[in-house]
Amino acid sequence: MKSCIACAEKIQSDAKLCRHCGTLQDDDRFLPKDEKDTSDGLTTDGKQAEEGAVQPASTSKLTALSFLILAPSIALLALDPSLSDGGPAEALGNFSASVAGWSVLSLIVIGGLWALPKLRSSTKGRSVIRRLGYIFLLWAGIGLFLFGSTIVSSIGANSPDRPQSTTQVSPPAATTEASAPTADRNNEQTLEACRTYQTWYKARGDADGDQVGWLTDEQTKLVSLFRDVPNTRIRQAVNDHIAQIRVMKVVVSSNPSESVFELAASDYYATYVNVWELCNDEY
């Protein structure tokens, strides 16, 4: 037996309607405050409580939050002094590599959160982790796609310069004597550029942890010394080396695997040796 919530008459324990006053035993008007608050939060099969837990994890809010992944990439873009020399392609390469790297790191963190039983058992937790995983996977895909595009464009950036070696024509016989001093001056200009570069390279220090800045210094030096060198062979070799420096900087910025780093370093070293040997031929 139990008491009616309205008239306090004794009724059956499982009765839902009082036979004395006709009051439903779940009428909100007569329930105690704590029981009323509890009942308001639940509906059939607890659906309302579950929906209330999932609702805050909206995709739009999580997407807006994910844009914080751009903050370190923007900082890298602002601090990298090579952007003024490298141009838009290198800027995009550095930016996309940074976005991809931070996105992959975020996916690893999300995977670690998924391993926590407390979060997996929560409807809200599962919803947030799953949606964040999809969002950062999309960020990583966009970053890697743009990064790959910039590498391809950097490798092919110097191809228009190759025909320059075939554009030279023999001067007319009447002007041969006048052009001879120009050839001597051209040779001297190339020799001076090579001598200055080799002296500078031998005297430079180690990277000291700043590999991007170390590579940028070499890139800037090559551009300033060999921009107007008339020797097309050396100028082409320098352009090839600069292209590999740009690729190497992007690779270093993306925290690559050991195999990727070794491959990029091998290509970089090959173009460097080519420039050095051609300069040695000038002596």
Secondary structure, 3 states (H helix, E strand, C coil): CEECCCCCCEECCCCCECCCCCCECCCCCCCCHHHHHHHHCCCHHHHHHHHHHHCCCCHHHHHHHHHHHHHHHHHHHHHCCCHHHHHHHHHHHHHHHHHHHHHHHHHHHHHHHHCCHHHHCCHHHHHHHHHHHHHHHHHHHHHHHHHHHHHHHHHCCCHHHHHHHHCCCCCCHHHHHHHHHHHHHHHHHHHHHHHHHHHHHHHCCCCCCCHHHHHHHHHHHHHHHHCCCCCHHHHHHHHHHHHHHHHHHHHHHCCCCHHHHHHHHHHHHHHHHHHHHHHHHHC
